[in-house]
Amino acid sequence: MIIRIDPASATPIFEQLVRAVRGEILAGRLAAGERLPAARELADSLEVNGHTVLHAYQTLRDEGLVELRRGRGAVVTSAATELAELRRHAVDLVVAARERGITPDAVLALVREELSR
């Protein structure tokens, strides 16, 4: 897993880390049960504060994408790999909406309605 951050970006570093890991999961390059690098190791390699990495890992935990285990670190959850499959369905939905000229707002409203059921 290769993570790049841009210290000059307006996006906070922890959010860049969250997006990078989430992207790896959604792309299928990280599977359920895989361990992420130890927070200290990742912080050292990216030359960022360890708390920044921990904040990112906690955000990913709150999203249900990783589980934080004492002694084992951050581990990708099965829900995360299911999210990658769900993304493929979302892509199909977007393609179908574009083909039919349906606006993004209409698609989002439909999704919100279905989720609230």
N, C-alpha and C positions, 0 to 999 in steps of 0.2 A: 504494500500500500504506500503510495507516494502522496504526501500532503505538502502543498505549497501554500504559503501565506504571503500577504502583501502588507508589510508594516505601514506603508503609506496610505493604505485604503481607509476610507471613512467607515467601512464595516469593521466592527470590533474583532479582534483576533480570535476570541473564543467562538464567535459566530462563524468566522471563516473555517475554523476547525470543525464545527458542527456540520456546516454545509459540505465540507470535503468528505467527512465520514459518511454522512447521509447519502452523498452522491455515490460513494463506493458501494454502499449497500444496495441502492436502487439500481445500480449498473450490474449487480450480481457478482461483483468482485470480492465481496465479503459475505460469507454464508453463516447461517446459524451455528453457534458454538465456537466460532473463531474468536480468538483473543485480539484485542487491540493492544498496541504497544503500551507498556507501563507509562503512567503519566509523567514520571520523572524522566524516563528515557526519551519520550516524545518532546517534552519541554526542552531538554538538553539539545536534541537534534535540530529543533526549530529555533533555538535560542530565544525562548519565551519563558515567562514565569510559570512554574508548576501549577499554581492556582488557576491560571488561565486554562490549562489543559483539563484540570479537574472540573472547572466550571463547564467546559464543553462536554465532558463525559457525563456530568450530572444533567445537563440539558438533554442529551441523547437518552439518558435513563428515563427522564420525565416524559419523553416522547415514546417510550417503550421500545426503543431500538437496541439498547444495550442494557445489560444487567451488571451492576457493580458488585463484585464479590471480594470479600477480604481474602487476601493472599493469592487470588487469581486475577484480579484486575477487572477490566471491562470486557465483557463477552457479548457478542452479537446474539440477540434473541431470535427465536423462531418467528415471532411477529414481524421482525425486521425483514426476513426473507419473504414473508407473505406480502409485505408492503411492496417489495420489488415486483412481485407478480401482479399486484393490484395496479401498479404503475403501468404495466403493459395494457391493462384494460382501460386505464385512463387515456392512454395514447390512442387506443381504438376509438374511444368516445370523442376525443378532440378531432380526430381525422373525420369521423362521421359528421360531426357538427359543422366542420369547415365545408365539407362537400355539400351540405344542405343549406349553407349560408346562415346558420344559427349563431347568434352572437355569444361571446364569452359570458356575458351577464346572464343570458337565458340558460346556458349550460350550468353555470354555478348555482343559479336559483333551483334548477332541477336537482342537482346533487344535494344541496342543502335540504330541500324538501324530502328527498329520499332518506337522508341521514337522520332527519328528525322523526321519522316514523317509528 
